[in-house]
Amino acid sequence: MNKPTNEQKREFWEWCKAPIKDIMAYNIISKENYATKLYPPVDLNNLFKYAVPVVRSKLGMLDTETLLRKWLNSFIWRTEDPTLNLFWVIGEVIKMEAKDVSTTPE
């Protein structure tokens, strides 16, 4: 199971509307301050706190339950990381939604 890139994490947390902090950082090499964003860490607590409720509101209870069963089955019988697995399962929902939006006639 691949770890998500910073760009994938950014897209994921923005889709979930998770709290994103604007922070100022300092580059010790260039000796300059710069603005950046601090996203929540990808862990099961944050996934269930921010992502699963959004999935539930978009898919409904039954489809969310099916999705979570798929997630459970994916790591119960294998030694995969449950956190990364849930991230990618929810990532599939994000991709499906983006695909639906792009194919919806205006």
N, CA, C and O of each residue as an XYZ file, in Angstrom:
424
protein
N       0.854     -1.172      0.000
C       0.000      0.000      0.000
C       0.897      1.231      0.000
O       1.702      1.419      0.912
N       0.758      2.056     -1.010
C       1.590      3.252     -1.137
C       1.153      4.343     -0.181
O      -0.034      4.508      0.101
N       2.125      5.078      0.309
C       1.815      6.247      1.133
C       1.366      7.375      0.212
O       1.887      7.515     -0.895
N       0.400      8.183      0.660
C      -0.061      9.290     -0.180
C       0.989     10.394     -0.268
O       1.752     10.627      0.669
N       1.006     11.058     -1.402
C       1.891     12.207     -1.571
C       1.297     13.402     -0.828
O       0.145     13.363     -0.397
N       2.073     14.440     -0.683
C       1.560     15.655     -0.040
C       0.381     16.231     -0.816
O      -0.580     16.719     -0.220
N       0.452     16.176     -2.141
C      -0.647     16.683     -2.978
C      -1.920     15.855     -2.756
O      -3.011     16.418     -2.667
N      -1.791     14.536     -2.668
C      -2.948     13.674     -2.424
C      -3.550     13.948     -1.053
O      -4.772     13.964     -0.902
N      -2.701     14.165     -0.055
C      -3.203     14.503      1.288
C      -3.942     15.832      1.259
O      -5.009     15.972      1.858
N      -3.370     16.808      0.560
C      -4.009     18.130      0.469
C      -5.397     18.004     -0.139
O      -6.371     18.517      0.413
N      -5.491     17.317     -1.284
C      -6.788     17.141     -1.948
C      -7.769     16.398     -1.049
O      -8.945     16.752     -0.977
N      -7.286     15.378     -0.372
C      -8.128     14.574      0.507
C      -8.712     15.425      1.640
O      -9.924     15.428      1.853
N      -7.851     16.147      2.366
C      -8.322     16.922      3.511
C      -9.176     18.100      3.081
O     -10.099     18.482      3.802
N      -8.895     18.683      1.932
C      -9.759     19.761      1.441
C     -11.131     19.219      1.074
O     -12.133     19.888      1.325
N     -11.208     18.033      0.491
C     -12.494     17.411      0.159
C     -13.286     17.149      1.431
O     -14.504     17.326      1.460
N     -12.589     16.727      2.484
C     -13.253     16.420      3.762
C     -13.596     17.679      4.557
O     -14.307     17.614      5.560
N     -13.087     18.816      4.104
C     -13.255     20.073      4.827
C     -12.700     19.989      6.244
O     -13.276     20.526      7.190
N     -11.575     19.306      6.366
C     -10.896     19.199      7.658
C     -10.257     20.546      7.983
O      -9.949     21.317      7.075
N     -10.056     20.837      9.259
C      -9.433     22.109      9.608
C      -7.981     22.147      9.124
O      -7.183     21.261      9.430
N      -7.668     23.177      8.376
C      -6.331     23.356      7.830
C      -5.787     24.650      8.410
O      -6.421     25.699      8.302
N      -4.634     24.576      9.014
C      -4.050     25.751      9.659
C      -3.067     26.429      8.714
O      -2.226     25.777      8.096
N      -3.186     27.739      8.613
C      -2.194     28.531      7.901
C      -1.083     28.861      8.897
O      -1.338     29.398      9.976
N       0.137     28.537      8.523
C       1.253     28.814      9.426
C       2.366     29.528      8.665
O       2.448     29.468      7.439
N       3.201     30.191      9.415
C       4.410     30.788      8.860
C       5.575     29.877      9.216
O       5.708     29.428     10.354
N       6.402     29.617      8.235
C       7.570     28.766      8.450
C       8.820     29.545      8.066
O       8.741     30.599      7.435
N       9.959     29.020      8.449
C      11.226     29.692      8.162
C      12.148     28.707      7.472
O      12.386     27.609      7.975
N      12.665     29.101      6.318
C      13.612     28.282      5.581
C      15.013     28.664      6.037
O      15.465     29.784      5.800
N      15.705     27.726      6.696
C      17.019     28.065      7.248
C      18.075     28.250      6.161
O      19.083     28.916      6.393
N      17.862     27.675      4.986
C      18.836     27.824      3.905
C      18.710     29.204      3.249
O      19.698     29.926      3.110
N      17.491     29.559      2.852
C      17.303     30.858      2.197
C      17.088     31.990      3.198
O      17.082     33.165      2.832
N      16.912     31.619      4.465
C      16.682     32.595      5.548
C      15.468     33.489      5.262
O      15.494     34.698      5.492
N      14.422     32.862      4.762
C      13.188     33.596      4.453
C      12.003     32.935      5.140
O      11.967     31.717      5.318
N      11.054     33.746      5.514
C       9.781     33.241      6.020
C       8.879     32.933      4.840
O       8.978     33.575      3.794
N       8.012     31.968      5.000
C       7.036     31.670      3.960
C       5.770     31.110      4.609
O       5.800     30.515      5.686
N       4.670     31.325      3.913
C       3.379     30.822      4.400
C       3.174     29.411      3.880
O       3.533     29.098      2.745
N       2.604     28.577      4.703
C       2.294     27.212      4.288
C       1.049     26.753      5.034
O       0.531     27.466      5.894
N       0.585     25.593      4.709
C      -0.607     25.043      5.357
C      -0.231     23.779      6.113
O       0.621     23.003      5.682
N      -0.878     23.595      7.235
C      -0.643     22.416      8.058
C      -1.917     21.576      8.051
O      -2.955     22.001      8.558
N      -1.828     20.397      7.480
C      -2.973     19.492      7.375
C      -2.945     18.491      8.524
O      -1.883     18.220      9.084
N      -4.108     17.940      8.880
C      -4.114     16.933      9.937
C      -3.300     15.710      9.510
O      -3.220     15.406      8.320
N      -2.704     15.018     10.457
C      -2.002     13.787     10.094
C      -3.006     12.731      9.621
O      -4.163     12.718     10.039
N      -2.537     11.862      8.751
C      -3.391     10.765      8.290
C      -3.301      9.666      9.343
O      -2.341      8.896      9.385
N      -4.329      9.613     10.195
C      -4.438      8.544     11.178
C      -5.916      8.164     11.293
O      -6.790      8.886     10.813
N      -6.182      7.037     11.926
C      -7.566      6.554     12.000
C      -8.469      7.539     12.732
O      -9.629      7.700     12.352
N      -7.970      8.196     13.765
C      -8.799      9.170     14.480
C      -9.282     10.270     13.545
O     -10.473     10.579     13.509
N      -8.360     10.864     12.787
C      -8.740     11.943     11.878
C      -9.587     11.448     10.714
O     -10.486     12.159     10.265
N      -9.322     10.260     10.223
C     -10.134      9.729      9.128
C     -11.586      9.551      9.572
O     -12.514      9.904      8.844
N     -11.772      9.002     10.768
C     -13.140      8.814     11.249
C     -13.769     10.125     11.723
O     -14.991     10.268     11.703
N     -12.961     11.060     12.141
C     -13.490     12.341     12.605
C     -13.920     13.234     11.442
O     -14.970     13.872     11.510
N     -13.122     13.285     10.379
C     -13.381     14.222      9.283
C     -13.878     13.570      7.996
O     -14.787     14.099      7.356
N     -13.308     12.447      7.607
C     -13.615     11.875      6.295
C     -14.876     11.008      6.292
O     -15.723     11.155      5.411
N     -15.005     10.118      7.255
C     -16.153      9.198      7.250
C     -17.486      9.943      7.330
O     -18.417      9.561      6.620
N     -17.632     10.988      8.157
C     -18.910     11.724      8.143
C     -19.235     12.359      6.784
O     -20.402     12.426      6.397
N     -18.216     12.822      6.066
C     -18.456     13.401      4.741
C     -18.890     12.306      3.768
O     -19.801     12.504      2.965
N     -18.233     11.157      3.849
C     -18.623     10.028      3.005
C     -20.066      9.646      3.305
O     -20.854      9.413      2.389
N     -20.409      9.581      4.576
C     -21.775      9.211      4.963
C     -22.797     10.210      4.425
O     -23.872      9.814      3.975
N     -22.470     11.497      4.467
C     -23.416     12.498      3.970
C     -23.565     12.432      2.455
O     -24.611     12.802      1.922
N     -22.541     11.970      1.760
C     -22.602     11.906      0.301
C     -23.169     10.581     -0.203
O     -23.872     10.549     -1.213
N     -22.863      9.481      0.505
C     -23.290      8.161      0.038
C     -24.524      7.619      0.748
O     -25.231      6.771      0.204
N     -24.784      8.097      1.942
C     -25.859      7.527      2.742
C     -25.317      6.435      3.643
O     -24.184      5.983      3.480
N     -26.125      6.022      4.581
C     -25.694      5.071      5.605
C     -25.354      3.696      5.036
O     -24.323      3.126      5.395
N     -26.191      3.153      4.162
C     -25.969      1.796      3.671
C     -24.709      1.698      2.823
O     -23.926      0.762      2.989
N     -24.504      2.643      1.922
C     -23.307      2.606      1.095
C     -22.049      2.856      1.917
O     -20.992      2.298      1.621
N     -22.155      3.683      2.937
C     -21.009      3.910      3.816
C     -20.684      2.646      4.590
O     -19.515      2.306      4.771
N     -21.711      1.952      5.046
C     -21.492      0.691      5.746
C     -20.812     -0.320      4.827
O     -19.897     -1.026      5.251
N     -21.248     -0.391      3.587
C     -20.626     -1.289      2.609
C     -19.164     -0.921      2.401
O     -18.299     -1.795      2.336
N     -18.895      0.359      2.296
C     -17.529      0.845      2.120
C     -16.656      0.463      3.316
O     -15.523      0.017      3.142
N     -17.183      0.638      4.527
C     -16.401      0.305      5.717
C     -16.200     -1.195      5.859
O     -15.170     -1.630      6.375
N     -17.150     -1.985      5.418
C     -16.961     -3.447      5.416
C     -15.853     -3.839      4.448
O     -15.034     -4.710      4.744
N     -15.836     -3.191      3.293
C     -14.771     -3.435      2.320
C     -13.421     -3.108      2.956
O     -12.450     -3.848      2.799
N     -13.379     -1.993      3.673
C     -12.149     -1.587      4.344
C     -11.738     -2.632      5.390
O     -10.581     -3.049      5.429
N     -12.684     -3.051      6.234
C     -12.373     -4.039      7.267
C     -11.851     -5.335      6.667
O     -10.850     -5.886      7.127
N     -12.534     -5.815      5.641
C     -12.118     -7.059      5.006
C     -10.747     -6.952      4.362
O     -10.029     -7.948      4.261
N     -10.381     -5.776      3.931
C      -9.113     -5.605      3.231
C      -7.905     -5.776      4.143
O      -6.830     -6.141      3.667
N      -8.052     -5.526      5.425
C      -6.880     -5.695      6.283
C      -7.034     -6.769      7.341
O      -6.041     -7.162      7.953
N      -8.225     -7.253      7.576
C      -8.401     -8.314      8.573
C      -7.662     -9.579      8.131
O      -7.015    -10.245      8.940
N      -7.764     -9.897      6.859
C      -7.179    -11.132      6.351
C      -5.777    -10.943      5.791
O      -5.134    -11.905      5.371
N      -5.309     -9.714      5.787
C      -3.953     -9.420      5.300
C      -3.237     -8.570      6.326
O      -3.833     -8.164      7.324
N      -1.995     -8.304      6.096
C      -1.225     -7.494      7.044
C      -1.024     -6.074      6.518
O       0.052     -5.497      6.677
N      -2.037     -5.526      5.906
C      -1.937     -4.170      5.381
C      -2.214     -3.146      6.474
O      -2.874     -3.438      7.471
N      -1.703     -1.959      6.268
C      -1.900     -0.861      7.212
C      -3.350     -0.376      7.128
O      -3.764      0.114      6.077
N      -4.127     -0.499      8.198
C      -5.533     -0.100      8.144
C      -5.722      1.397      7.876
O      -6.701      1.794      7.242
N      -4.799      2.221      8.351
C      -4.931      3.667      8.139
C      -4.789      4.016      6.669
O      -5.637      4.708      6.105
N      -3.719      3.538      6.048
C      -3.526      3.818      4.625
C      -4.630      3.189      3.793
O      -5.072      3.764      2.799
N      -5.067      2.024      4.197
C      -6.129      1.357      3.449
C      -7.415      2.170      3.473
O      -8.064      2.319      2.437
N      -7.798      2.699      4.634
C      -9.006      3.526      4.721
C      -8.829      4.814      3.927
O      -9.768      5.269      3.273
N      -7.651      5.400      3.974
C      -7.369      6.606      3.182
C      -7.644      6.330      1.706
O      -8.300      7.133      1.043
N      -7.152      5.204      1.183
C      -7.322      4.901     -0.249
C      -8.751      4.487     -0.580
O      -9.231      4.777     -1.677
N      -9.440      3.820      0.337
C     -10.846      3.459      0.090
C     -11.683      4.736     -0.019
O     -12.523      4.850     -0.911
N     -11.459      5.687      0.874
C     -12.186      6.962      0.798
C     -11.727      7.742     -0.431
O     -12.514      8.462     -1.046
N     -10.460      7.597     -0.782
C      -9.955      8.222     -2.005
C     -10.712      7.769     -3.243
O     -10.890      8.545     -4.181
N     -11.161      6.516     -3.252
C     -11.982      6.011     -4.366
C     -13.302      6.773     -4.441
O     -13.786      7.070     -5.533
N     -13.880      7.087     -3.300
C     -15.135      7.859     -3.261
C     -14.893      9.250     -3.842
O     -15.707      9.759     -4.613
N     -13.774      9.858     -3.468
C     -13.445     11.187     -3.983
C     -13.313     11.140     -5.502
O     -13.817     12.020     -6.200
N     -12.636     10.114     -6.012
C     -12.471      9.978     -7.463
C     -13.816      9.774     -8.153
O     -14.065     10.355     -9.210
N     -14.690      8.948     -7.560
C     -16.013      8.713     -8.152
C     -16.807     10.007     -8.190
O     -17.470     10.298     -9.185
N     -16.748     10.780     -7.127
C     -17.480     12.044     -7.080
C     -16.932     13.017     -8.128
O     -17.702     13.682     -8.819
N     -15.621     13.099     -8.243
C     -15.013     13.989     -9.237
C     -15.398     13.563    -10.647
O     -15.638     14.403    -11.514
N     -15.455     12.262    -10.871
C     -15.850     11.731    -12.182
C     -17.310     12.071    -12.477
O     -17.645     12.453    -13.598
N     -18.180     11.933    -11.467
C     -19.602     12.261    -11.642
C     -19.800     13.738    -11.942
O     -20.624     14.104    -12.781
N     -19.040     14.588    -11.253
C     -19.145     16.019    -11.460
C     -18.687     16.395    -12.864
O     -19.293     17.242    -13.519
N     -17.610     15.757    -13.318
C     -17.074     16.101    -14.637
C     -17.933     15.584    -15.787
O     -17.853     16.110    -16.897
N     -18.752     14.562    -15.540
C     -19.602     14.017    -16.607
C     -21.035     14.523    -16.538
O     -21.852     14.183    -17.393
N     -21.351     15.338    -15.524
C     -22.705     15.872    -15.400
C     -22.901     16.975    -16.457
O     -22.132     17.934    -16.511
N     -23.949     16.824    -17.301
C     -24.191     17.871    -18.300
C     -24.693     19.148    -17.640
O     -25.407     19.119    -16.638
N     -24.292     20.272    -18.237
C     -24.710     21.557    -17.669
C     -25.888     22.113    -18.421
O     -26.380     23.191    -18.087
